[in-house]
């Protein structure tokens, strides 16, 4: 178990987990007395994006050369790390629902956390762990200001804000999750 503790420390997991929980608590505090109406889908998406960006720093170790030359198999560990990011971010937001704040449907949270998990993994491969947060933030920024989703291209562009059950949004999230996890597991973070 010592190797898991060392791995978690080297990937700054305690600090990332604290940031994920604090962002969820802050949003929960803001929406819990919101009048009982439906919550804007941007609110849970902001929590999920904050969570994956906080966890993205752990996608790279202190010394990438050491990571690449270690005598352990990194591919399964990298894939597990990415999947753990998505699972924890999803679980934190779903746990906030148990307190009575209806932030979003479970299908919405699961879909968006999976897609954002893959997007942050793709960011680590393309930009490095230090800047892995840029693709989710850029995509969210575009989604917020994009025109209404009338066709497939705009539905792909705004997938994280679409209601659950939208096929284009589900497939976009699935493709991002699969491609991001596979790319990060195989290539690792960029130097």
Secondary structure as GFF3:
##gff-version 3
##sequence-region A 1 191
A	DSSP	alpha_helix	2	10	.	.	.	ID=ss1
A	DSSP	alpha_helix	13	31	.	.	.	ID=ss2
A	DSSP	alpha_helix	41	56	.	.	.	ID=ss3
A	DSSP	three_ten_helix	57	59	.	.	.	ID=ss4
A	DSSP	alpha_helix	64	69	.	.	.	ID=ss5
A	DSSP	alpha_helix	74	97	.	.	.	ID=ss6
A	DSSP	alpha_helix	106	127	.	.	.	ID=ss7
A	DSSP	three_ten_helix	129	131	.	.	.	ID=ss8
A	DSSP	alpha_helix	133	145	.	.	.	ID=ss9
A	DSSP	alpha_helix	152	157	.	.	.	ID=ss10
A	DSSP	three_ten_helix	159	161	.	.	.	ID=ss11
A	DSSP	alpha_helix	167	187	.	.	.	ID=ss12
###
